[in-house]
């Protein structure tokens, strides 16, 4: 994955926050992480990628951030179901736009939402993943890109 | 149908035809015989009528006679005129009937006009003839009466005379005739029944045959169909390929193989629209091309082989999301073959195969080839580099990259990374670059240089955002990949060394090394022994300068080499004349090589191109020295025999001289090497060479030094 492709994912996340809340998230210092030590917070929206490259991209966030995000967009029901839907929507937006950017050589799945510190999220082993921390209204989230 | 013959329907058609023939035959016979019976009934009736007429004539004639005798006048005033008229009428009717019996013709009987055929029965004809003969005299008299004028009084006497005389006979003959007619009619009725019974029986038999044959055929066909269906089902259930027929409307057939659902990842496929099914799993472009391709195949004017290479579904990737967020990718190969009926393409046979394993292997192979190519370039430098230095560099490189990544990770979200931290990254990179250059790992050095350029660019930027470090992170990942690739290459080399005994890398011959004192000493020693044995020798050395080794190790190697030289010149290297005969140069060649194996061991390689180790000579020596009895020596294999040359007291030389014969030298070598924690291996081919490989630990114990002098002394 080159810098340009990585930047597309970062921009897609940023655009989502901008469009929905009118406020851009702060992008943290990008770094690398081993498959066994990737950040997974309370709710995670995962999109699988196959084709030219195999792996996954996910957005993971703490409950507080998603709750604040829901309230920001006028939704008062901040139950877990809605938080799941929200992180799914973020991933779905990324997924839909990524299809446009990457073309047919990348096959991008419909997002899957995982609640809790899911051990089940399958990322390619022996590959260092890109971790881009996000900060919005002092709440933290992360975008993780792990592709072979 | 007839153009192609009756084929399998021949029997059934013949049977049905026969059935119809029997039915029509019976019908025709019934019709014919019925007509004859009807005709016979007329004859019977008329025969009966003739009998009555005879009685009537006699009665009328007797009445006329009585009238004439008694003078009775009838109602018209004429005497017995009505009876006479009746008499004549009766006679005419009798005559006409006789005539009709004879020649056939229309007659009037009690039921009206009837057609009478001439009687052809011989018996009946004879009876007719008899009747006619009896009738003739009566008829003559009657004609006379008939010819009288109406007012004349007829003389009935002669008529009565013949009538009375023949009346009984006529009646008898008429009765016989009637009886004959009856019997003829009865016979025909019997014939009719026989014909009908026979015809119906044949028709029934035929019908039974048809039924039997047809049922048997039906059962055979059913069995064949059932068997064919079972076979088809077995094939469809068992085949690992997805099979189905596609019609001209792109609709899938009702029968599909069981594997199809698994291959396509869908169920209930029978009768579905193939294109609708294909659309969501391939790209729009592939879908359009596939549609055009299928349409082409369905056209009769396009050659299948010509368009086969255009199949866009030759290798398609199908992805399905898994519950854990990953995508499972599979690769499918979908082929199409035309199905013809009467020269027209009616269907396409579609074969879907899961080729995931093949595609993955191909990709892995490609990736592996690419890696091998990359590694080959790297190998040149890696193999030239000092292994311990290389390992140290790799460890440091990973450590350095981990440090860089840690610096990136701890960068704050708000202020970004400080210039001070960038400097730190730069320093780490620069240090690694220097190390890489020292080891001639140019590719790594270049990557680190590019990384430094990137950091330089960031340093020049007065306002840094975190996302500006995206390219830095990408570079770091690339560097990790390069270092791991070198580690993989090293692992591969180690694996190869572990599997195959390869010669350690030999540096180019260095004249300076050749002039080293210990090399000079070995050469001189080899020459000295060669002269003693009237042989010639050339010794070459490659490898480490022994002077750089620790004293005990250096002494050990020197001692071992000296022993090997003595052994080679005494046993291995042949006399110059013998060598020439074997196509070898006159001087025996001895190659010595000492290297650091990189695994904590020093490796000594000693090779001579002499006669090698002759197992037969060792057998003899073993028996001579009492090590083995004759039988054990004969049965001993090559490995066992060769191992014996390291045993004390075993020498192939029968004569002891200053260089060999006591069987001490190699035994002492082995003992010393073992005590130092090393090992000795031998390779040999009779008539070609003998090769000793000795491995000694670099940290060999100093106390072994004492033993070396013993070796020299004892060997000498």
Interface residues (C-beta under 8 A of the other chain):
Chain A: X1 X2 X3 X6 X7 X10 X26 X27 X28 X29 X30 X31 X32 X46 X47 X48 X49 X50 X51 X54 X56 X58 X104 X107 X109 X110 X112 X114 X118 X120 X121 X122 X128 X130 X131 X132 X133 X135
Chain B: X283 X285 X317 X319 X321 X322 X323 X324 X325 X326 X327 X328 X329 X405 X406 X408 X409 X410 X411 X412 X413 X414 X416 X417 X465 X466 X467 X469 X470 X471 X472 X473 X474 X476 X477 X480
